[in-house]
Amino acid sequence: MTTFTNEDCLQLEKRGIALSVAQQQLENLRNGFPSLDIVAPASTKKGQGILAPTHEEQDHYIEVWQQYLSTHPKVAKFVPASGAASRMFKDLFAYLDNGVETPFIQEFLSNMDKFAFGDQLAGKSGQEAVRFLLQDMDYGQLPKGLLLFHKYSDGARTPAVEHLVEGTLTGATDIHFTVSHDHLPLFRQHIAANTQRFEKKYGVHYRITFSEQKPSTDTLAANPDGTPFRTEDGRLLFRPGGHGALIENLNELDADIVFIKNIDNVVPDRLKKDTVRYKQVLAGVLIEEQQRIFARLQDPSISDEERQRLNRPIRVCGVVKNTGEPGGGPFIVREEDGSLSYQILESSQIADPTLMQQATHFNPVDLVCSIRDYEGNPFNLTRFVDPQTGFISHKSKDGKELLALELPGLWNGAMSKWNTIFVQVPISTFNPVKTVNDLLRDQHQ
């Protein structure tokens, strides 16, 4: 067991990290995490975990959702939005350094007028235009949520604003963004500048809230031998624990039903029809399952074992047919007690590459969640995390290698012990922006 100095203990205390937690983090970094017993990829075959509702069934689920909305529940939308957009522009940064006009750069330069921010680059070309975008407009440092994505006749919109509109159309005007500390003032200012316009347009009232990732969810970095990594001045090095840390933020949300979706997966209004339809389908599936579970939990004949199995948060996860996109997917996993569960796994959790090749669907991060029990009390979501499903990656700092620990991912191990349903949704609902030139795709024009 690692011995921490008094100075180390003060660092841990300042972040709100218990000594036992720090010890466990180093233990995980030294020994890794146990492999999962993966039975098979989930699929639409009977009994293999993925629902593929017919058009008539979809209409039924939408009706279930609309009926539920009429009872005035607390419906929220949870949008992880702390990520910086710097990775979107890595090719542009390289172009500023070396001046080489790769095909990517040529595509960007020849289509600048098509970007929602293109008007601000008018009259500029080549490196001058790129430098103005990244430095003067600060796009190289801003978060994705505050970049102009889509053009409209009444002005361009950012992803943050698109989420306001999408939330309105699906019944969620209570919208929560998780943001970085440095960008919180900019988010507040941007949302405040746009809220009134869309409240008037849709006849709604928004309740917009923000939170930051808690320092207590940071994780220790380690040397390759598993000892604590220290900076040049001898202090412990802490790193953000990844999106799994946001289970703490989700746990504090005052809501009955929560939609979860990444900040960059948005489309302009002309393409929102599919997104809105399938959001409502997922929500209807959730409500129908919730009603079934709640009724069973109130049955006096229920056994303690069944009650324990059913009295958990519920999530319905939209999954998309595999088209070669990178990322995790839906799998069937055997638990320690022999029971089967449905899990969203990342590639790093899957030791057998053939299982990834067999996967028919992937995870676009499109969830609807029920986070209160049958008596209306909020679940303590941290009780349903599987701590043995974290991630270890190899990084470096100041030229020295280190091991970095990520907490169980928000839709991975952080929701491992939830009751889960997978529903097939169309690829048209998945339109992420990973590079700036993705904004040139028809889905974002």
C-alpha positions in Angstrom: 0.0 0.0 0.0 1.3 3.4 -1.0 2.3 5.8 1.8 1.2 9.4 1.2 3.1 12.3 2.7 1.3 15.0 4.8 1.5 17.3 1.8 -0.2 14.6 -0.3 -3.0 14.2 2.2 -3.6 18.0 2.1 -3.9 17.8 -1.7 -6.4 15.0 -1.4 -8.3 16.8 1.3 -8.5 20.0 -0.8 -10.1 18.0 -3.6 -12.4 16.1 -1.4 -10.8 12.7 -2.2 -10.7 10.2 0.6 -7.4 8.5 1.3 -9.0 5.1 0.8 -10.2 6.2 -2.6 -6.7 7.4 -3.6 -5.3 4.0 -2.5 -7.9 2.2 -4.5 -7.1 4.3 -7.6 -3.4 3.4 -7.4 -4.4 -0.3 -6.9 -6.5 -0.2 -10.0 -3.6 1.5 -12.0 -1.2 -1.2 -10.8 -3.4 -4.2 -11.4 -5.9 -3.1 -14.0 -9.6 -4.2 -14.1 -11.1 -7.6 -14.5 -12.3 -8.6 -17.9 -16.0 -8.9 -18.5 -17.8 -12.1 -19.3 -19.3 -11.0 -22.6 -21.9 -13.5 -23.9 -22.5 -11.9 -27.3 -23.2 -8.6 -29.0 -26.8 -7.5 -28.7 -28.9 -7.7 -31.9 -32.4 -7.4 -33.2 -32.7 -11.2 -33.3 -35.4 -12.6 -30.9 -34.1 -12.5 -27.3 -30.9 -10.8 -28.2 -31.7 -7.5 -26.6 -32.5 -4.8 -29.3 -36.1 -3.8 -30.0 -36.9 -2.7 -33.6 -40.4 -1.3 -33.3 -42.6 -1.2 -36.4 -44.1 2.1 -37.5 -47.3 1.3 -35.8 -45.5 0.4 -32.6 -43.5 3.6 -32.8 -46.8 5.6 -33.0 -48.0 3.7 -29.9 -44.9 4.6 -27.9 -45.2 8.3 -29.0 -48.8 8.3 -27.8 -47.7 6.8 -24.5 -45.1 9.6 -24.1 -47.5 12.3 -25.0 -50.0 11.0 -22.5 -47.3 10.9 -19.9 -46.3 14.5 -20.7 -49.9 15.6 -20.1 -49.4 14.6 -16.4 -46.8 17.4 -16.0 -43.8 15.4 -14.9 -40.3 16.9 -14.4 -38.6 16.1 -17.7 -35.0 17.3 -18.1 -32.2 17.1 -20.7 -28.7 16.4 -19.6 -26.0 17.6 -22.1 -22.3 16.9 -21.4 -20.7 20.0 -22.9 -17.3 20.5 -21.2 -15.2 19.3 -24.1 -13.0 21.8 -25.9 -13.2 21.9 -29.7 -9.5 21.9 -30.2 -9.5 18.4 -31.7 -12.0 19.6 -34.3 -9.3 21.9 -35.6 -6.1 19.7 -35.4 -5.7 19.8 -39.2 -6.0 23.6 -39.2 -3.4 23.9 -36.4 -1.0 21.8 -38.4 -1.6 24.0 -41.5 -0.7 27.1 -39.5 2.5 25.4 -38.5 3.6 23.9 -41.8 1.6 25.7 -44.5 0.9 22.4 -46.3 -2.4 22.4 -48.1 -3.5 18.8 -47.6 -6.8 17.7 -49.2 -8.5 18.4 -45.9 -7.2 22.0 -45.9 -8.1 22.4 -49.6 -11.7 21.3 -48.8 -11.9 23.7 -45.9 -10.5 26.7 -47.8 -12.6 26.2 -50.9 -15.8 26.0 -48.9 -15.4 28.6 -46.2 -18.5 30.5 -47.3 -20.6 27.3 -46.5 -19.7 27.4 -42.8 -22.1 29.1 -40.4 -19.1 31.2 -39.3 -18.0 31.8 -42.9 -19.2 35.4 -43.0 -16.6 36.4 -40.5 -13.9 35.0 -42.7 -15.0 37.0 -45.8 -12.1 38.6 -47.6 -9.5 36.4 -46.0 -7.8 33.4 -47.4 -5.2 30.7 -46.7 -3.4 30.9 -43.4 -4.8 34.4 -42.7 -8.3 33.0 -42.6 -7.3 30.0 -40.5 -5.4 32.2 -38.0 -8.4 34.5 -37.7 -10.7 31.6 -37.0 -8.5 29.9 -34.4 -7.0 32.9 -32.7 -9.1 36.1 -33.3 -12.4 34.2 -33.0 -10.9 31.9 -30.4 -12.3 28.8 -32.1 -9.2 26.9 -31.2 -10.0 27.2 -27.5 -13.7 27.5 -27.2 -15.9 24.5 -26.3 -17.9 22.9 -29.1 -21.2 24.0 -27.6 -20.4 27.7 -28.4 -19.2 27.3 -32.0 -21.5 28.4 -34.8 -22.7 25.1 -36.5 -25.8 25.9 -38.6 -27.0 28.8 -40.8 -30.5 30.2 -40.6 -32.2 33.1 -42.2 -32.4 34.8 -38.8 -28.8 34.1 -37.8 -26.5 31.1 -37.1 -27.0 28.7 -34.2 -24.6 27.0 -31.9 -25.1 23.4 -30.7 -26.1 24.8 -27.3 -29.0 26.6 -28.9 -29.9 23.6 -31.1 -30.3 21.6 -27.9 -32.8 24.2 -26.6 -34.9 23.8 -29.7 -34.6 20.0 -29.7 -35.5 19.9 -26.0 -38.6 22.0 -26.7 -39.8 19.6 -29.4 -39.4 16.5 -27.2 -41.0 18.0 -24.0 -37.8 18.8 -22.1 -37.4 22.6 -21.5 -35.4 21.9 -18.3 -31.9 21.7 -19.8 -28.7 21.1 -17.8 -25.3 21.6 -19.4 -22.1 20.2 -17.7 -19.3 22.7 -18.6 -15.8 23.4 -17.7 -15.1 26.0 -15.0 -13.2 28.3 -17.5 -16.2 28.3 -20.0 -19.0 28.7 -17.5 -19.3 32.5 -17.8 -19.4 32.2 -21.6 -22.1 29.6 -21.6 -24.2 31.6 -19.2 -23.9 34.7 -21.3 -24.6 32.8 -24.6 -27.7 31.1 -23.2 -29.0 34.3 -21.7 -28.7 36.0 -25.0 -30.8 33.4 -26.8 -33.3 32.1 -24.3 -36.0 34.8 -24.6 -36.1 34.6 -28.4 -36.8 30.8 -28.4 -39.2 31.1 -25.4 -41.2 33.6 -27.5 -41.0 31.5 -30.6 -42.2 28.2 -29.0 -44.3 29.6 -26.2 -42.3 27.9 -23.5 -40.3 28.8 -20.4 -36.8 27.3 -20.2 -35.1 26.4 -17.0 -31.4 26.3 -17.9 -28.8 25.1 -15.3 -25.1 24.4 -15.3 -22.7 22.3 -13.3 -19.0 21.6 -13.4 -17.2 18.3 -13.0 -16.4 17.9 -9.3 -12.7 18.0 -8.1 -13.5 15.0 -6.0 -14.0 12.9 -9.1 -10.4 13.7 -10.4 -8.1 10.7 -10.4 -4.5 10.2 -9.5 -1.9 9.6 -12.3 0.7 6.9 -11.8 4.1 6.0 -13.1 4.4 2.9 -15.3 5.4 1.0 -12.1 2.2 2.0 -10.3 3.7 4.5 -7.9 2.2 8.0 -7.7 3.2 10.3 -10.6 4.7 13.5 -9.3 5.2 16.9 -11.0 8.6 18.6 -11.0 7.8 20.2 -7.7 7.0 16.8 -6.1 3.2 17.2 -6.0 0.7 14.6 -6.9 -0.8 14.9 -10.4 -4.5 14.7 -10.7 -6.5 14.3 -14.0 -10.2 14.6 -14.8 -11.9 11.3 -14.3 -13.6 11.3 -17.8 -17.4 11.5 -18.5 -18.1 8.8 -15.9 -17.5 11.5 -13.3 -20.7 13.1 -14.5 -22.8 10.5 -12.7 -22.4 12.8 -9.7 -23.8 15.7 -11.6 -26.7 13.6 -13.0 -27.4 12.4 -9.4 -28.1 16.0 -8.3 -30.6 16.6 -11.1 -34.2 17.2 -9.9 -36.1 15.3 -12.5 -38.3 12.3 -13.1 -37.2 11.6 -16.7 -33.9 12.7 -18.2 -32.8 12.7 -21.9 -29.0 12.4 -22.3 -27.2 13.4 -25.5 -23.8 14.7 -26.5 -23.4 18.4 -27.3 -22.2 17.9 -30.9 -24.9 15.5 -32.1 -27.4 18.1 -33.4 -29.0 18.9 -36.8 -30.7 22.0 -38.3 -34.5 22.3 -38.0 -35.1 20.9 -41.5 -33.7 17.5 -40.3 -35.0 17.4 -36.8 -38.1 15.4 -37.6 -36.4 12.0 -37.3 -34.6 13.0 -34.2 -37.7 14.2 -32.4 -39.8 11.2 -33.5 -37.3 8.7 -32.2 -36.7 10.6 -29.0 -40.4 10.3 -28.3 -40.3 6.6 -29.2 -37.5 5.9 -26.7 -39.3 7.9 -24.1 -42.5 5.9 -24.7 -40.7 2.6 -24.4 -39.2 3.9 -21.1 -42.6 5.0 -19.7 -44.3 1.7 -20.6 -41.5 -0.3 -18.9 -41.5 2.0 -15.9 -45.3 1.5 -15.5 -44.8 -2.2 -15.7 -42.0 -2.3 -13.1 -43.8 0.1 -10.7 -46.9 -2.0 -10.8 -44.9 -5.1 -10.1 -43.0 -3.5 -7.2 -46.3 -2.6 -5.5 -47.5 -6.2 -5.7 -47.4 -7.7 -2.2 -46.5 -11.1 -3.6 -43.1 -9.9 -5.0 -40.1 -11.6 -3.5 -37.2 -9.6 -2.0 -34.9 -10.8 -4.7 -37.2 -9.7 -7.5 -37.8 -6.3 -5.8 -34.0 -5.7 -5.5 -33.6 -6.6 -9.2 -36.5 -4.3 -10.4 -36.1 -1.3 -8.0 -33.3 0.3 -10.0 -32.9 3.3 -12.4 -34.1 2.5 -15.9 -32.6 3.5 -19.1 -33.6 3.1 -22.7 -30.7 3.4 -25.1 -31.0 4.2 -28.8 -28.6 2.2 -30.8 -27.7 2.5 -34.5 -26.9 -0.1 -37.1 -23.1 -0.5 -37.4 -21.7 1.4 -40.4 -18.1 1.3 -39.4 -18.2 4.3 -37.0 -15.8 4.0 -34.1 -17.0 3.7 -30.5 -18.7 1.3 -28.2 -21.8 -0.7 -28.7 -24.5 -2.8 -27.0 -23.5 -6.2 -25.6 -25.0 -9.0 -23.4 -22.8 -9.6 -20.3 -22.9 -12.4 -17.7 -22.7 -11.1 -14.2 -21.0 -12.8 -11.2 -24.2 -14.3 -10.0 -24.9 -15.9 -13.4 -27.6 -13.4 -14.5 -27.4 -11.6 -17.9 -27.4 -7.8 -18.3 -27.4 -5.4 -21.2 -24.3 -3.1 -21.2 -22.9 -0.4 -23.5 -19.2 -1.3 -23.8 -16.2 0.5 -25.2 -13.7 -1.2 -27.4 -11.1 -1.0 -24.6 -13.4 -3.3 -22.5 -13.6 -6.0 -25.1 -10.5 -8.3 -25.2 -11.8 -10.5 -28.1 -11.6 -8.4 -31.3 -14.0 -10.9 -33.0 -16.8 -9.8 -30.7 -16.4 -6.2 -32.0 -16.5 -7.6 -35.6 -19.7 -9.4 -34.8 -21.4 -6.3 -33.4 -24.4 -5.2 -35.5 -25.0 -1.9 -33.7 -23.1 0.9 -32.0 -23.8 3.5 -29.3 -24.7 7.0 -30.5 -25.2 8.3 -26.9 -29.0 8.7 -27.1 -30.6 7.8 -23.8 -33.8 8.4 -21.9 -33.6 7.6 -18.1 -36.0 7.1 -15.2 -34.2 8.2 -12.0 -36.9 7.9 -9.4 -38.2 4.8 -7.6 -41.8 3.6 -7.6 -42.5 5.8 -4.5 -41.2 8.9 -6.2 -37.9 9.1 -4.4 -34.7 9.9 -6.3 -32.3 7.0 -6.6 -28.8 7.5 -5.3 -27.2 6.8 -8.7 -23.7 6.3 -7.3 -25.0 3.0 -5.8 -25.5 1.6 -9.3 -22.0 2.1 -10.6 -19.7 -0.9 -11.2 -16.3 0.4 -9.9 -14.5 -2.5 -11.7 -15.2 -1.1 -15.2 -12.8 1.8 -15.3 -10.3 2.6 -18.1 -6.5 2.9 -18.0 -4.7 4.8 -20.8 -1.1 5.7 -21.4 -0.4 9.4 -21.5 2.6 11.7 -20.8 3.5 14.9 -19.1 6.7 16.9 -19.3 8.2 14.1 -21.4 7.5 11.4 -18.8 5.1 8.5 -19.4 2.2 8.0 -17.0 -0.8 5.9 -16.5 -4.1 7.7 -16.5 -7.3 6.4 -14.9 -10.8 7.1 -16.2 -13.8 6.3 -14.0 -16.4 3.9 -15.3 -18.0 5.8 -18.3 -21.3 7.6 -17.8 -23.2 5.3 -20.1 -20.9 2.3 -19.5 -19.9 1.2 -16.0 -21.5 4.1 -14.3 -24.9 2.8 -15.4 -23.9 -0.9 -15.2 -26.5 -1.8 -12.6 -29.4 0.0 -14.2 -32.3 -1.9 -15.9 -31.5 -1.4 -19.6 -33.5 -1.6 -22.9 -31.9 -1.2 -26.3 -34.0 0.3 -29.2 -32.8 0.5 -32.8 -32.9 4.1 -34.1 -32.0 5.3 -37.7 -28.5 6.6 -38.6 -30.2 9.9 -39.5 -30.4 10.6 -35.7 -26.6 10.4 -35.4 -24.7 13.4 -36.8 -21.7 14.1 -34.6 -19.1 16.7 -35.5 -15.6 15.4 -35.0 -13.7 17.6 -37.4 -14.5 21.1 -38.7 -15.1 19.7 -42.2 -17.9 17.5 -40.8 -19.9 20.8 -40.8 -19.8 20.6 -44.6 -21.8 17.4 -44.7 -25.4 17.8 -45.9 -26.7 17.0 -42.4 -25.2 20.3 -41.1 -25.9 22.6 -44.1 
